[in-house]
Each structure stands twice: as structure tokens, then as C-alpha cells.
Amino acid sequence: MTKKFRLKVYRGVPGSQYWETYELEERTGLNIVSALMILQRNPVTIDGRRVTPIAYESGCLENVCGSCSMLINGYPKQACAALVRQIIETTKNPEITLAPFTKFPLIRDLMIDRSAMFENLKAISGWIEADATWDHGPGPKITPHEQEVRYVLSTCMTCGCCSEGCPQVNAHSDFMGPAPISQARLLMPTLRVTLKKPSVFTLLWVRMGSMHAVMRRTAVRSVPRRFPLLSRLRLSTATSPNSPFVTCLARLIARLKRYEGLIFSTPT
């Protein structure tokens, strides 16, 4: 006998959201995106009503692009990496709830607008300059350990899971979220190229919010693929293991002073 499970989806547009439940048959290797694709072809609720297809985003289907991020049973996760059978076995419940992230503007159903994350990366110049009109010279030497750390940090896919799980990201805070800070850590050895103006770093400092509270493990548990959001930011010279972002920030200041000769004062 084919096993069945239920998907309870929080649908709607801003100001008008509601729950709808669907019943589907289990299939080998079925993940949440695949289940949504089935419903897209035949959007019929558990009580037999034909409704409009569920709006959601997906891209790579390989846990790389981050576009299918949503709340699955209340936890931020990529839908393509969420296997239905695993979820049911873990929760001992044949019903799975899906909802959009709450820290980003809602578009419709499970679709959100993550533009703020990309705007924050723009604000901190979170990239390596590739202007070919002049020679930047050789890049800084790094140790094999630092290379391994930076490789893992480079796998951030701007999915928004860390921001969704972080209590400091909310409507009353200017905190940029953990992702831009992680990107700054990734680019630390190339700051002489990427962060040319003190104003960029000042923005990082001012918008980091209650940094000591960001250590809360909710953000860490939310990131996919065991991304080392805190452990990789905490350097071996850290004196306060409870404040990895403060340590990261201090290291950034020291780098800027060495590379650019800046006189930096902490904003009051």
C-alpha cells in the first residue's frame, strides 16, 4: 500500500495569509521541491478543492543556489535538500508544514524578496575588484589553514537561512545579518583592494547591531550544509569566544590600518 503524507502550506499575499492542506503519495527520494512540483501540476487540496498553484522559487535543485529557502516545520531550510521520508521519520508525523521566511518581504505564498541581502553585500563592497585596466599586483600569501577556512566561507549562497534564524535581524534593528559579516571575513586578506574607503567599514560597524547577542545559536543552527558561521569567524587569537563577530571586527580594523594607514575611530 502506498504511503501518503500531508503538506500544510501557509499561502497568500501580505495582509491576507491562510493555511491550505494537500495530500500526496510518497515516492522514493521525494523532496519538498518535488512535492511542490507535483502540486503545481495538480493543485487540489485535501478536501477536493482545485486552487491556484503554489508560488515558490527554485533553481539549481542541488542545494547550491539558495532560492528555495523556506520554513519547513518551522525551521529555515532549502526545500531541495529536505527529503520527505527523513522529515516524517524524524518528527513521527505525516504532516509537514511549509511557510515563507518572516524576515524578508513577502511576495506571494512561499516567495520572498531577498534583495536586502544583496544590497548589504553592495554596501560593504563584498567582492574582489576585477578591473583589468591596472595591475593590482600579487595577492597576499595565506596559509593552507586560512585557505581551507576561506573556501568554506565562499560557499555561502545568500539563502537567508542565517538571517531568518537570527533574533537580531528584525524590523526594529539595522543589523545587516550574519551573511555580510561572513563575506567580510572571507575577503579580509584582500581588504586593500575591496575596502578602499573608511565609510564602507564604518557602515559595517554601525549596522552590526548587538554583536554580542548574534552569537546566539539560533542563527548557527539555521545555516545549511554545516556552514561554519561562527567557528570560522573566531580566530585562533580570539580572547572572547562569546564574541566572534567582535573579534572579526577588531581584525578587520587592524587590517585596514595596516593596508590603508587609516585612522579609524569607533562611532559613538
C-alpha positions in Angstrom: 0.0 0.0 0.0 1.4 3.4 -1.0 2.0 5.7 1.9 0.6 9.2 1.9 1.6 12.4 3.6 0.2 15.9 4.0 1.7 19.3 3.1 0.2 22.2 5.1 1.2 25.4 3.3 0.9 28.9 4.6 -0.2 30.8 1.5 -1.4 34.2 0.4 -0.1 37.8 0.0 0.9 40.4 2.6 -2.1 41.0 4.9 -4.0 38.0 3.7 -2.4 34.7 4.5 -4.1 31.4 5.2 -3.3 27.6 5.6 -4.1 25.0 2.9 -3.5 21.3 3.3 -2.7 18.9 0.5 -2.3 15.1 0.4 0.3 13.4 -1.7 1.7 9.9 -2.2 5.3 9.2 -1.0 7.9 8.4 -3.6 11.4 7.2 -3.3 13.8 10.2 -2.8 10.9 12.7 -2.9 12.0 16.1 -1.6 9.9 19.2 -0.8 10.6 20.9 -4.2 9.5 17.7 -6.0 6.3 17.7 -3.9 5.6 21.3 -4.8 6.2 20.4 -8.5 3.5 17.7 -8.2 1.1 20.2 -6.6 1.9 22.7 -9.4 0.6 20.2 -12.0 -2.5 19.3 -9.9 -3.2 21.9 -7.2 -6.1 20.1 -5.4 -6.5 20.5 -1.6 -7.2 17.6 0.8 -10.9 18.5 0.7 -11.0 18.3 -3.1 -10.9 22.0 -4.0 -8.9 23.0 -7.1 -6.9 26.1 -6.2 -4.3 28.2 -7.9 -0.8 26.6 -8.0 1.5 27.4 -5.1 4.0 30.2 -5.8 7.6 29.3 -4.8 11.1 29.7 -6.1 13.7 27.0 -7.0 16.8 27.0 -9.2 19.7 24.5 -9.0 17.9 21.7 -7.2 21.3 20.8 -5.8 21.4 22.8 -2.5 23.7 25.5 -4.1 21.6 28.5 -5.2 19.6 29.1 -2.0 16.5 30.2 -3.9 14.2 27.5 -2.5 14.7 28.5 1.1 11.6 28.4 3.3 10.4 27.4 6.8 9.9 23.6 6.9 8.2 22.6 10.1 9.2 26.0 11.4 12.9 25.7 10.6 14.8 27.6 7.8 15.9 25.1 5.2 16.4 24.5 1.5 13.4 22.7 0.1 15.5 20.8 -2.4 17.6 19.3 0.4 14.6 18.4 2.6 13.7 14.7 2.0 10.1 13.9 2.8 10.8 10.5 4.3 13.6 11.8 6.5 11.3 14.5 7.9 8.5 12.1 8.6 10.8 9.6 10.3 12.3 12.4 12.4 9.1 14.1 13.5 7.0 10.9 13.6 4.3 13.0 11.9 3.0 12.5 8.4 2.2 16.2 8.1 4.8 18.7 7.0 4.3 22.5 7.3 5.7 25.0 4.8 5.8 28.7 5.3 7.7 31.7 3.8 10.6 33.3 5.7 9.4 36.1 8.1 12.5 38.3 8.0 12.0 39.3 4.3 9.2 41.0 2.4 6.6 38.5 1.3 5.7 38.4 -2.4 3.2 35.6 -2.5 2.8 32.2 -0.9 6.3 30.8 -0.3 8.1 33.5 -2.4 10.0 36.3 -0.6 12.1 39.2 -1.7 15.8 38.7 -0.5 17.0 41.9 -2.2 18.1 43.3 1.1 20.8 40.7 1.4 22.3 41.6 -2.0 22.0 45.3 -1.2 24.0 44.7 2.0 26.7 43.0 0.0 26.8 46.0 -2.3 27.0 48.3 0.7 30.2 46.6 2.1 31.7 46.2 -1.4 31.6 42.4 -0.8 33.5 41.3 -3.8 37.0 41.2 -5.3 37.8 44.0 -7.8 38.4 42.7 -11.3 39.3 45.9 -13.1 41.8 44.9 -15.8 42.9 48.5 -16.6 45.7 48.4 -13.9 47.8 45.8 -12.2 46.8 45.1 -8.6 50.0 43.2 -8.0 50.2 39.7 -6.4 47.6 38.7 -3.9 48.6 38.3 -0.2 50.0 35.0 0.9 47.8 32.8 3.0 48.4 29.6 5.0 46.8 26.3 3.9 44.6 26.6 7.0 43.3 30.0 6.1 42.7 28.8 2.5 40.5 26.0 3.9 38.6 28.5 6.0 38.1 30.9 3.2 36.9 28.1 0.8 34.2 27.1 3.2 33.1 30.7 3.7 33.0 31.2 -0.1 30.2 28.6 -0.2 27.7 31.0 1.2 24.7 31.1 -1.2 22.9 34.1 0.2 19.9 31.9 1.0 18.8 33.9 4.0 18.7 31.0 6.5 21.1 32.6 8.9 19.1 35.9 8.9 15.8 34.1 9.4 17.2 32.2 12.4 19.0 35.3 13.9 16.9 37.1 16.6 18.9 40.3 16.0 17.5 40.5 12.4 14.1 42.2 12.9 12.1 45.2 11.9 13.5 47.3 14.8 17.2 46.7 14.1 19.6 47.9 11.5 21.7 44.8 11.9 22.8 43.6 8.4 22.6 39.9 9.3 25.4 37.4 9.6 26.0 36.9 5.9 27.6 40.2 5.1 29.9 39.9 8.1 30.9 36.4 6.9 31.6 37.8 3.5 33.8 40.5 5.1 35.7 37.7 6.9 36.2 35.9 3.6 37.7 39.0 2.0 39.9 40.0 4.9 43.2 39.2 3.1 42.1 41.3 0.1 40.8 44.3 2.0 43.4 46.6 0.5 41.6 46.0 -2.8 38.0 45.7 -1.8 37.5 48.1 1.1 39.2 51.3 -0.1 37.1 53.8 1.9 36.7 54.1 5.7 33.0 54.8 5.1 32.4 51.2 4.0 33.9 49.8 7.1 32.1 52.4 9.3 28.8 51.1 7.8 29.8 47.6 8.8 30.5 48.7 12.3 27.3 50.8 12.7 25.0 48.2 11.2 26.3 45.2 13.1 23.7 45.8 15.9 24.0 43.9 19.2 27.1 41.9 18.1 27.5 40.0 21.3 23.9 38.7 21.0 24.5 37.5 17.5 26.4 34.6 19.0 23.0 33.0 19.8 23.0 29.6 18.4 19.7 30.0 16.6 21.4 31.6 13.6 24.1 28.9 13.6 21.6 26.1 13.6 19.8 27.6 10.7 22.6 27.7 8.2 22.7 24.9 5.6 25.4 22.3 4.9 27.1 22.9 8.3 28.3 26.3 7.2 30.8 27.5 10.0 29.1 30.8 10.6 30.8 31.4 14.0 33.6 28.9 14.4 35.3 30.1 11.2 34.9 33.7 12.2 36.6 33.1 15.5 40.3 33.3 15.0 42.9 31.4 17.0 43.9 34.7 18.7 40.4 35.4 19.9 40.3 36.4 23.5 36.5 36.2 23.9 34.9 33.1 22.5 31.5 34.5 23.2 32.1 37.4 20.8 33.3 36.1 17.5 31.9 39.0 15.5 33.6 41.5 17.7 36.9 39.6 17.2 36.3 39.6 13.5 35.7 43.3 13.6 38.8 44.0 15.5 40.8 42.0 13.0 39.2 44.0 10.2 40.2 47.3 11.8 43.8 46.1 12.2 43.9 45.1 8.5 42.6 48.4 7.4 45.1 50.3 9.4 47.9 48.3 8.0 46.9 48.3 4.4 45.4 51.8 4.1 47.0 53.7 7.0 43.6 54.8 8.1 42.9 56.5 11.4 39.7 54.9 12.5 37.6 55.9 15.4 34.7 53.9 16.8 31.4 55.5 16.1 29.6 56.7 19.1 
